[in-house]
Amino acid sequence: VQLQASGGGLVQAGGSLRLSCHVSGANFRLIDMDWYRQPQGKERELVASISSGGQPTYEDSVKDRFTISRDNVRRTTALQMNSLKVEDDGVYYCHTRTRGRDFWGQGTLVTVSS
C-alpha cells in the first residue's frame, strides 16, 4: 500500500490550500482515510477523517474551515483548507489503516505566514 501526498506550500493567513493523497495497492473503496498534521516540535494530531462511506469528521479547530473528500474512481482523498491560520502550520500526512497495519504518506509541508 502506498500513499502519495501533494499540495502543500506557503500561504498567507486567511488563504487556502488543497492537499491531495493518491492511494495504490489497496481496495480504496473499502478503506477509511485520514489527514494528520504535525506542527514543528509537537506530536502528530488527527485533523480530519472520511469513512469508506464518505462520512467526514473533523477536529474542532478546523471545523467549518477544512473539508475532507474522497474520489473512489481516482483513488484519492483531498483536504481543502480555507481561512488558514498560523496555527495550521505543519507537515500534513495522509493515513489509512488496512490489513492490520498503518500506512502513511510522505508528508507535505504547509506554511502559513502572518
HUTA-V832043 format. One record per residue. N is the residue number from 1. SS is DSSP state (2 for helix, 1 for strand, 0 for the rest). PSI is psi in radians with two decimals (NA if undefined). NEAR is the number of other C-alpha atoms within 10 Angstrom. Layout:
BEGIN
N;SS;PSI;NEAR + N;SS;PSI;NEAR
END
This chain:
BEGIN
1;0;2.25;16 + 2;1;2.40;16 + 3;1;2.24;21 + 4;1;1.94;17 + 5;1;2.66;23 + 6;1;2.90;19 + 7;0;-0.06;16 + 8;0;3.06;18 + 9;1;-2.94;13 + 10;1;2.30;14 + 11;1;2.62;18 + 12;1;2.66;14 + 13;0;2.38;17 + 14;0;-0.23;14 + 15;0;-3.00;14 + 16;0;2.64;17 + 17;1;2.69;18 + 18;1;2.12;16 + 19;1;2.60;22 + 20;1;2.61;22 + 21;1;2.11;26 + 22;1;2.37;19 + 23;1;2.33;23 + 24;1;2.71;12 + 25;0;0.14;8 + 26;0;2.78;15 + 27;0;1.62;12 + 28;2;-0.62;22 + 29;2;-0.33;15 + 30;2;-0.07;12 + 31;0;2.51;15 + 32;0;2.64;20 + 33;1;2.56;25 + 34;1;2.72;25 + 35;1;2.24;26 + 36;1;2.82;19 + 37;1;2.67;23 + 38;1;1.76;19 + 39;0;2.69;17 + 40;0;2.23;10 + 41;0;0.11;7 + 42;0;3.00;9 + 43;0;2.76;9 + 44;1;2.41;15 + 45;1;2.57;14 + 46;1;2.28;17 + 47;1;-0.83;24 + 48;1;2.66;23 + 49;1;2.70;25 + 50;1;2.25;21 + 51;0;2.96;16 + 52;0;-0.47;15 + 53;0;0.00;11 + 54;0;0.18;16 + 55;0;2.11;12 + 56;1;2.65;17 + 57;1;2.66;15 + 58;1;2.59;19 + 59;0;2.55;13 + 60;2;-0.68;9 + 61;2;-0.26;11 + 62;2;-0.08;17 + 63;0;2.46;12 + 64;0;-0.04;11 + 65;0;-0.63;14 + 66;1;2.58;20 + 67;1;2.16;19 + 68;1;2.49;24 + 69;1;2.96;19 + 70;1;2.62;25 + 71;1;1.80;13 + 72;0;-0.41;15 + 73;0;-0.78;8 + 74;0;-0.10;10 + 75;0;0.73;15 + 76;1;2.66;19 + 77;1;2.54;24 + 78;1;2.66;23 + 79;1;1.87;23 + 80;1;2.11;15 + 81;1;2.00;20 + 82;0;2.84;17 + 83;0;0.83;15 + 84;0;2.51;23 + 85;0;2.80;20 + 86;2;-0.61;15 + 87;2;-0.08;13 + 88;2;-0.09;20 + 89;0;2.51;19 + 90;1;3.14;22 + 91;1;2.22;18 + 92;1;2.33;28 + 93;1;2.37;27 + 94;1;2.69;31 + 95;1;2.57;24 + 96;1;2.80;21 + 97;1;2.12;14 + 98;1;2.70;15 + 99;0;0.52;8 + 100;0;0.22;6 + 101;1;2.73;8 + 102;1;2.41;10 + 103;1;2.39;16 + 104;1;2.53;18 + 105;0;3.05;20 + 106;0;-0.14;16 + 107;0;2.43;22 + 108;1;2.31;21 + 109;1;2.28;19 + 110;1;2.13;22 + 111;1;2.13;21 + 112;1;2.07;21 + 113;1;2.56;15 + 114;0;NA;11
END
